Amino acid sequence: MSIVPMETVSGRTRSGDRGAMTMPEAPLAPRARLLPAMGAVYRAQLSRARVARIPLLFVATFQSIGIMVLMRGVVDGGAEARAVVAGSSVLVVAFVALNLLAQYFGQLRASGGLDHYATLPVPPAAVVLGAAGAYASFTVPGTVITAVTGSVLFSLPMTHLWVLAAVIPLAGAALAGLGAALGLLAPRQELATLLGQLGMSAALLLGVLPAARMPEPISYARDLLPSTYGVEALARTFDANPDWAGVALALAVCAVVGVVSLTVATWAYRRAAVR
């Protein structure tokens, strides 16, 4: 029976420990790029919204059409009719992209759903942009139906309704970013729902009612609402000779507001995900 000195054993152990410590770690999976990750989130959210939000989309469309029918007894035509139709059309976007998205992110934060996204190797901007794009895309049928119905109801030309192809994504991005930020920054789910509904009510009152009939202080609040510039761009296209420079300017402002609101929403997502 041989006796091995303790120094030899301890030396081997330390040598083994050093070898274990210096073993190269397995490389982590590469972080997903922004566009592919955003596309995956967009498709997932769109399929989810297709099942769960179709009844609410009908509500949003019928609500806007009902408002135009009521205003038909008050407004005969001219600039006021153009404002009513444009405001009612963008209201569909506000109902879905602002109100429902605020509720969705508020519920996601309250239920711990943000923890699931936080474990995925996707950029935070991909989650916000993918969800915002899906909810904005979901408003396309209702917005088109509302605009066509309003044009027929108020005898407005439909020649330039193609501008909806720019109004819907730009106004949708601005309103979806605002809705996501409200849902992520609200401390409670109930408050997120309340803020989303208040935002939609502001879009209703400040977007559908003709600006010429508003008091001056309220008109300033109207200028701060992201949907206002989408309404202005669409309303100008109902003129016999549209002011395309004014349309382009309104759309540009809407795009800038959209970038700012989505940036704030991305920051709010990072802030909520680490808590």
N, C-alpha and C positions, 0 to 999 in steps of 0.2 A: 504494500500500500504506500503510495507516494503522496507526499504533501506538497501542494502548490502554494507558493507564497501569496499572501493577500495582496502584496504590491502588484504581482503579475495579473491577478484577477481584476483588481481595480483599474490597472492600466489598460487591460483589454476592454473593460466596460467603458472607461472614458473614451478610449479610441473608437469603440462601437457607437457610443453616443454622438461623438463628433461626426462620424460617418453618417449617422441617421439624420443629424441636424443639417448636414451639408448636401443631403440628397435633393436634387432639383424637384420643385413642386410641379404638379401637373398644370399645364397652361389652362386658363379659364377660356370659356367660349367667347369669341369676339362679340362685341356689342353690336346690336343690329343697327343698320344705317337708318337714317330718318325716313326716307321715302318708302322703302319696303315695309318698315314697321308701321308707318302711318297708313299704308294701304291695307295691311292686315287688320288694324284696329277699325279702319273705315268699313271694311267688308263685314266684320263681326258686328259692329254697331248697326249697320244698315239691315242686316238680316234680323237682328233683335227688334229694331224699330218697326220693321215690316209686319211683325206679328203683333206687337204690343201697342203700337201707336196708330194703327189705321183708324180705329174708332175716334180717337182724339183728332186726327186730321180731318175727318168728316165734320166734327164739331167746329174746328177752326174755320173750315170753308163755309159752312152754313152760317156761322156767326158773322163772317164778313159780308156774305151775300145779304143776310138779314139787315145788317146795318145800312147797306146801300139801298135796300128797299124802303127802309124808314126815312132815309135822307132824301129819297126821291120825292117825297111829299113836301120837302122844305126847299130843296135846291132844284132849280130848273135846268141850268146849264152853265156854260162859261167856265171861268177859272175855278169856281167853287165845285162844279161837277168833276172837273179833272182832279182836284185835290181829294175829293171823296173816293173816287175810283182808285187812285194811286195809293191813298192811305189804307183803304180796305184790302188791297192786294198785298201790300207789305205787312199788314197786320197778321196775315197767315204765317209769314216768316217769323214774326215776333212771337206768336203763340207757341210755335214749335221750337224754334232755335233759342229763344230766350227763356220762356216760361218752363217748358219741359226739360231743357238741358240744366237749368238751375235746380230743378227737382231731382234730376238724375244724379248729378254730382253731389248734391246734398245727401241723398240716400246712400250713395256709394261711400261717402266719407263716414256717415253714421254707422253703417253696417260693417265697416272694416274692409270694404272691397278695394280700397286704395292699396292695401297691403299686398293684394294679389298682383296688381300692376307694378308695385315697387320691386317685387322679386323677379320680374321679367327683365331681360337685358335690352330694354327698349328706351329710347330717349323720352323724357317727360313731354317734350313738345309733340311727339308722335301720338301720345294718348289724347292730348287735348285737341290737336288738329284733326285726328281721325274721328273722334266723337263729334266735334263741331261740324266737320264736313258731312258726316252721315245725317245729322239732324237737319242741316241746311238743305241737303239734297232731298230729304223727305218732304220738303215744303213745295217742291216744284209743281206737282199736279194741282194742288189746291190754289196756288198763286195764279197759275195760268187760267184755271177755271174762273176764279174770281175776277181777273182782269177782263176776260172775254165777256162774262156776264155783265159786268159794270159798263163796258163799252156799249153793249146792246141796250142796256137799261137807260143810259144817259145819251145815247146816239153819238158816241164818240168814235173817231176813226181808229181802226185796228191796224193801220198800215205799219206802224212802228212798234208794235208789241214785241218784236224781236229783241228790243232792248232789255226785256226781262232776262235774257241770257246773261247779261252783265249785272242787272239789279239783284237778282236772286242770290248769286254766290257772294257778291260784295256785301249786301245788306245782311245776308245770312252769316257771313264770317264775323261782321261787327257785332251782331246781336248774339250769336252763339258764344263768342268770346266773353261778352258781358254776362251772359247767363252762366257760363262755366265758372267765371270768377265769383259771381254771387253765390253759387252753390258751394264752392270750395272755401270761401272766406267766412261763410255764415257759421257761427259756433254750434248751431243746432239745425237738424233737418227741417223742423217746422219753420224756422226763420228763413231758410233757403227757399222753401215753398212760398212763403209770404213775399219775399223780395222778388221772386220770379213773377208772381201775379201782379205785384205793384208795377214792375217794369212793363208787363204786357198792357196794363191799364193805362200807363203813360203813353205807350205807343198808340193805343186806341184814341185817347182824348187829344193828344198833340199831333197825331198823324192824320186822322180822319177828318177832324174839324178843319175848315178853311182857315189858313193863317191870318187872313185879312180881318177876321172877326174876333181874333184873340186879343186880350189886353197886352200891352207892351211887356210887362214883366214875365208873363207866361210865354211870350214869343222867344224870350231869351232862354227859358228852360227848354223850349222846343229845339233850339239850335244845339243844345247839348245832347240830345237824344240821337244815338247812332242811326236809327231808322229814318230820321228826317231827310237825310241826303239821298237815300234810295227813293223816298217818296217824291222828292223834288225832281230827281232825274226822270222818273216815270211820268210824272205829271206834265213835264215840259214836252214830252213826245206826243201828247194828245193835241198840241197846237197844229194849226194848218201848216205853218212853217216853223218847225221846231228850232229852238236855239241850241244847236248842237254843241256850241262852246260851253253854254251853261250846263248842258247834260254831262259833258265830259268832266267839267269842274266838280259837279256834284258827285259823280262816280269816283273821281280821284280822292275827294275828301272822305267818301265812304270807305275807300280802300285803305287810306291812312288810319282811319279810326279802327278798321278791322285789324290791321297789323298791331296797333297799340293794345286793343282789347285782348287779342289772342296772346300777346306777350305777357300781359298782366295775368291772364288765366294760366299760362305756363308757370309763371312765378308762384301763383297761388297753389298750383298742383304740387310743386316741389315743397312748398311750405307745409302743405297738409300731409304729404306722404312721409315726411320725416318725423312727424309727431306721433 
